[in-house]
């Protein structure tokens, strides 16, 4: 009799059978991949592949939570008027936002400020498709297998799960590659086999912000695997004094740079690491009332700058002008 017949008869699997049950994976059909066109890749938004793990890094109080909440709206809204960031996702679906940093009162204020930028129909759809879970003080731990199983089972119908922020949902050493590799692999387990994409928000150390290096792949705080292992690493960065001198809100014969007292209102979103798809260009956003981030079109102040630089900043608004 073969091993599986013995297993049924004795109900005591051998060590080899236990390993086969635990680790066996169906191999990829290489010939089929050679001969048949694969299905198109599915993107959460440009540069962020579905069923993968990504990160968004930024210094504290930059606007990463606001940006990500609005990105969640874009994915959750299946009707017009919900894509404030103009991410233009091709597919929408349910989103789970695990808020480990802000309590219910703060989240309610934030949502109320955002409502002015959403069409009524979009608000209805977002309220149905977005699950906002405040867990401040709940001590979730991504190094705990039971916690991972709960997330995978409870939110299995989500297209995207956001963890805001990473350091509040694990008990490991942030500087340990071993601990952080285990955290990221836990998120990969949630995302695997067509599961929800997982996006974790993460902080940068102070010197990174001071040196203007937020847009570097390894800008995130702690172990290097937090930037090496995710398939996409994005960032939100404040406008620097140098950038303010080189940019203007509208082209003119003698363009005026963005005033120093106003540059804190502008942030740049971009991708510093992208394993799949075409490279994406950075985009500028301006803080509106309540901290809401809205796309803004910026142009170089110097007429002799390269044309592709001008096109880059123009593309950052998606071709839309905002007067402030």
C-alpha positions in Angstrom: 0.0 0.0 0.0 1.1 3.6 -0.6 1.7 6.2 2.1 -1.7 7.8 1.8 -3.5 4.4 2.1 -1.6 3.8 5.3 -2.5 7.3 6.4 -6.2 6.5 6.1 -5.9 3.1 7.7 -3.8 4.1 10.7 -4.6 7.8 11.0 -1.0 8.3 12.0 0.9 10.1 9.2 4.6 9.5 8.9 7.1 12.4 9.2 7.4 12.4 5.4 3.7 12.6 4.9 3.5 15.5 7.4 6.1 17.4 5.5 4.3 16.8 2.2 1.0 18.0 3.7 2.7 21.1 5.1 5.1 22.1 2.3 3.9 20.6 -1.0 3.1 23.2 -3.7 2.0 22.5 -7.2 4.8 23.4 -9.6 4.4 26.0 -12.3 3.6 24.6 -15.8 6.5 26.0 -17.7 5.4 24.8 -21.1 2.0 26.4 -20.7 3.7 29.7 -19.7 5.8 29.5 -22.9 2.9 28.8 -25.2 -0.1 30.7 -23.8 -0.5 34.4 -23.2 -0.9 35.1 -19.5 -3.7 37.1 -18.0 -3.0 40.9 -17.7 -1.4 42.0 -14.4 -3.9 43.4 -11.9 -3.0 46.7 -10.3 -4.3 48.3 -7.1 -3.0 51.6 -8.5 -0.2 52.2 -11.0 2.9 50.5 -9.6 1.2 48.6 -6.8 0.4 45.0 -7.9 -2.7 43.2 -6.5 -2.0 40.4 -4.0 1.4 41.8 -3.2 2.9 43.6 -0.2 3.9 47.3 -0.5 4.9 50.1 1.8 4.5 53.9 2.2 7.2 55.7 4.1 7.2 59.3 5.4 8.3 61.4 8.3 5.7 61.9 11.0 3.0 64.5 10.3 3.8 64.6 6.6 0.3 63.4 5.4 0.9 59.7 4.8 -2.3 58.7 6.6 -4.4 61.3 4.8 -2.9 60.2 1.5 -3.6 56.6 2.2 -7.1 57.2 3.4 -7.9 59.0 0.2 -6.2 56.2 -1.8 -8.5 53.8 0.0 -11.5 55.9 -1.2 -10.2 55.6 -4.7 -10.1 51.8 -4.6 -13.4 51.5 -2.7 -15.4 53.9 -4.9 -16.9 52.2 -7.9 -18.6 55.4 -9.1 -17.4 58.8 -10.2 -16.5 61.4 -7.7 -14.5 59.3 -5.2 -11.0 59.4 -6.7 -9.8 62.6 -5.0 -6.1 61.7 -5.6 -6.8 60.9 -9.2 -5.1 57.5 -9.0 -7.5 56.2 -11.6 -7.5 52.5 -10.6 -8.8 50.2 -13.3 -10.5 47.9 -10.7 -12.2 48.7 -7.5 -13.3 46.6 -4.5 -13.5 46.3 -0.8 -10.8 47.9 1.4 -10.0 47.3 5.0 -8.1 50.1 6.8 -6.6 49.1 10.1 -5.9 52.3 12.0 -3.5 51.6 14.8 -2.3 55.2 15.3 -5.5 57.4 15.4 -8.5 56.9 17.6 -12.2 57.1 16.6 -12.6 60.8 17.4 -9.6 61.8 15.1 -10.8 59.5 12.3 -14.4 61.0 12.5 -12.9 64.5 12.1 -10.7 63.4 9.2 -13.6 61.7 7.4 -15.9 64.7 7.9 -13.2 67.0 6.3 -12.9 64.7 3.3 -16.6 64.5 2.6 -16.5 67.9 0.9 -14.3 66.5 -1.8 -16.5 63.5 -2.5 -19.7 63.3 -4.6 -22.8 62.1 -2.6 -23.0 58.9 -4.6 -19.3 58.2 -4.0 -19.8 58.7 -0.2 -22.5 56.0 -0.2 -20.4 53.5 -2.1 -17.3 54.2 0.0 -19.2 53.7 3.2 -20.3 50.2 1.9 -16.9 49.1 0.5 -14.5 50.6 3.1 -14.1 49.0 6.5 -12.3 51.3 8.9 -11.0 49.5 12.0 -9.6 51.6 14.9 -7.4 49.3 17.0 -5.5 51.8 19.2 -4.8 50.0 22.4 -5.9 46.5 21.1 -2.3 45.2 20.9 -2.5 43.4 17.5 0.7 41.4 16.7 1.6 40.3 13.2 4.1 37.9 14.7 1.3 36.0 16.2 -0.1 33.3 13.9 -3.6 33.6 15.4 -3.6 37.3 14.6 -2.6 36.6 11.0 -5.3 33.9 10.7 -7.9 36.3 12.1 -7.0 39.0 9.5 -6.9 36.6 6.6 -10.2 35.0 7.5 -12.0 38.2 8.7 -11.1 40.4 5.7 -10.6 37.8 3.0 -13.0 39.6 0.6 -10.9 42.8 0.7 -9.0 43.9 -2.4 -6.6 45.9 -0.2 -5.7 45.9 3.5 -3.9 48.9 5.0 -1.8 48.7 8.2 -1.3 52.2 9.7 1.3 52.1 11.0 3.6 49.1 11.0 5.4 49.6 14.3 2.0 49.5 16.1 1.0 46.1 14.9 3.9 43.9 15.9 6.0 43.2 19.0 9.3 42.5 17.3 12.5 44.5 17.1 12.2 47.0 14.3 16.0 46.9 13.7 16.1 43.1 13.4 16.1 41.7 9.9 14.9 38.4 11.3 11.9 39.9 13.1 10.9 42.2 10.3 11.3 39.4 7.7 8.8 37.4 9.7 6.4 40.4 9.8 6.6 40.9 6.0 6.3 37.2 5.3 3.1 37.2 7.4 1.7 39.9 5.2 2.8 37.9 2.1 0.9 34.9 3.5 -2.3 37.1 3.8 -1.8 38.3 0.2 -0.9 35.0 -1.4 -3.0 33.0 -3.8 -5.2 35.9 -4.9 -5.6 37.4 -1.4 -5.8 41.1 -0.6 -2.8 43.4 -1.3 -1.3 44.6 1.9 0.1 48.1 2.3 1.9 49.1 5.5 2.7 52.6 6.5 6.1 53.3 8.0 8.2 56.1 9.5 11.6 57.5 8.4 14.3 58.4 10.9 14.8 62.1 11.6 18.1 62.4 9.7 16.5 61.1 6.5 14.0 63.9 6.5 16.6 66.5 7.4 18.8 65.4 4.6 16.0 65.4 2.0 16.3 61.7 1.3 12.7 60.6 1.9 12.4 59.5 -1.7 15.2 56.9 -1.4 14.4 53.2 -1.4 15.9 52.7 2.1 14.5 55.8 3.7 12.3 53.8 6.0 13.4 53.3 9.7 14.9 50.1 10.9 15.8 46.8 9.2 16.6 46.8 5.6 14.1 44.0 4.8 11.3 46.5 5.3 12.4 48.1 2.0 14.0 45.1 0.3 11.1 42.6 0.7 8.0 44.6 -0.3 7.5 44.6 -4.0 6.7 48.4 -4.0 8.0 51.1 -1.8 6.4 54.6 -2.0 6.8 57.8 -0.1 5.2 61.1 0.8 7.7 64.0 1.2 7.3 67.6 2.1 8.4 70.2 -0.4 11.9 71.4 0.3 13.1 75.0 0.2 15.1 74.2 -2.9 12.0 72.7 -4.6 9.9 75.7 -3.7 12.4 78.0 -5.5 12.3 75.9 -8.6 8.5 75.5 -8.9 5.5 77.7 -9.5 1.8 77.1 -9.5 1.2 78.6 -13.0 3.6 79.4 -15.8 4.1 83.0 -16.7 6.7 85.2 -18.3 8.3 86.0 -14.9 7.1 83.1 -12.8 7.2 83.6 -9.0 8.4 80.6 -6.9 6.3 79.2 -4.2 6.6 81.4 -1.1 8.5 80.0 1.8 5.6 80.5 4.1 3.4 78.4 1.8 5.6 75.4 0.9 4.5 73.4 3.9 1.2 73.0 2.1 2.8 70.9 -0.7 3.8 67.2 -0.6 5.1 64.9 -3.2 4.0 61.3 -3.6 6.2 58.9 -5.6 7.6 55.4 -5.8 11.2 54.7 -4.8 11.1 51.0 -5.5 8.9 49.2 -8.0 9.4 45.6 -9.0 6.7 45.3 -11.6 5.1 47.4 -14.3 6.2 50.7 -16.0 7.9 53.3 -13.8 5.5 55.9 -12.4 6.1 59.6 -12.1 5.9 61.6 -8.9 2.8 63.7 -8.2 2.4 66.9 -6.2 -0.5 67.5 -3.8 -1.6 70.5 -1.8 -3.2 70.5 1.6 -6.7 71.9 1.6 -8.9 72.6 4.6 -8.8 69.8 7.1 -5.5 68.5 5.7 -7.2 66.9 2.7 -4.6 66.4 -0.1 -5.7 67.4 -3.6 -3.7 67.2 -6.9 -2.0 70.4 -8.0 -0.1 71.2 -11.2 3.3 72.7 -10.7 5.8 74.0 -13.3 9.5 74.8 -13.3 10.4 78.5 -12.8 13.5 78.4 -14.9 12.9 78.6 -18.7 16.0 76.7 -19.6 15.2 73.5 -17.7 14.8 70.4 -19.7 11.5 69.7 -21.4 11.1 66.3 -19.8 11.4 68.0 -16.3 8.6 70.3 -17.2 6.5 67.4 -18.5 7.2 65.5 -15.3 5.7 68.2 -13.0 2.9 68.8 -15.4 2.0 65.1 -15.4 2.0 65.2 -11.6 -1.5 66.8 -11.7 -3.0 64.5 -14.3 -3.6 67.4 -16.6 -5.8 69.2 -14.1 -5.4 72.8 -12.8 -6.3 74.0 -9.4 -6.5 77.7 -8.5 -5.8 78.5 -4.9 
